[in-house]
Amino acid sequence: MDTTTRTGTPLRQRMTEDMRMRKLEDKTQQAYIRAVRKLTVYLERAPDTATVEDLRNFQLHLVDSGTSPITLNATLSGLRFFFDITLGRVELMARMQPVKLPRTVPVVLSTQEATQLIAAARNVKHQAALSVAYGAGLRANEVCRLKIGDVDSQRMALRVEQGKGAKDRYAMLSPVVLQRLRAWWRVGHAQGRMLPGGWLFPGMDPMDPLTPRQLNRAVHDAASAAGIAKRVTTHTLRHSFATHLLERKVDIRVIQVLLGHKKLETTSIYVHVATDLLREVLGPLEPLPPS
């Protein structure tokens, strides 16, 4: 691999500074660096020497090697930043287009399955965290980054600070979720794990929050204990939250706000999985009601 891709070299340093200037998230920065590294390995020379034909052949290489559409598009995004911003050579990526992603519907639990999964969590902290994920529709990272002060029992809301897209918002806090948070607070406080102004769900070290990976592991364990055969993650609880609200006739624009979606189109995916709505539709083979 060329020296321009190693830590501390001028080219990588400049790209890192460009990403820092735009306050890109750490995960995004790592993904963009990884994309340039892939290109460097493919070229076997410095990435700033790539031509339009090199980039075209590189995309064909990714497709032929079985790279998933999501990974392929993420790689192109990283390269576009590198060539457009860091090198200022917009013309190199002008003809590189992302591939169309297959439209899939998310896995959703029934209300009974969601209840069983939360009840099967092996401790009070995990039960409270999973209750927040399902009861407020939060992402795994948003659950983990909650602090004690983010629970507003007067307004019955959860403050989500710097969620996806670096946006603050408020999420709903139901009485049941509040009750479970209080139960966890009593246990955590007695254990000395709830520090003043600290994390709502601390990790092994109370100074650090529970990680999304640890939370997902808790979901997998609970699903296994509850005998749920579906492939379940923390995000499944978020999908279930949105779907169940839609089935209860909550306006989809309200659900959009609760989820923190920028576009209504993103929220509309849940129309395809709200089976209670499908059951209300009278099929063409069914007899019409008397007029």
Secondary structure, DSSP 8 states (H G I E B T S, - for coil): --GGGSTT-HHHHHHHHHHHHTT--HHHHHHHHHHHHHHHHHHTS-GGG--HHHHHHHHHHHHHTT--HHHHHHHHHHHHHIIIIIS--GGGTTT---------------HHHHHHHHHT-SSHHHHHHHHHHHHH---HHHHHT-BGGGEETTTTEEEEEEETTTEEEEEE--HHHHHHHHHHHHHHHHTT---TT-BSSB-SSTTSB--HHHHHHHHHHHHHHTT--S---HHHHHHHHHHHHHHTT--HHHHHHHHT-S-HHHHGGGGGT-HHHHHTS--TTS-----
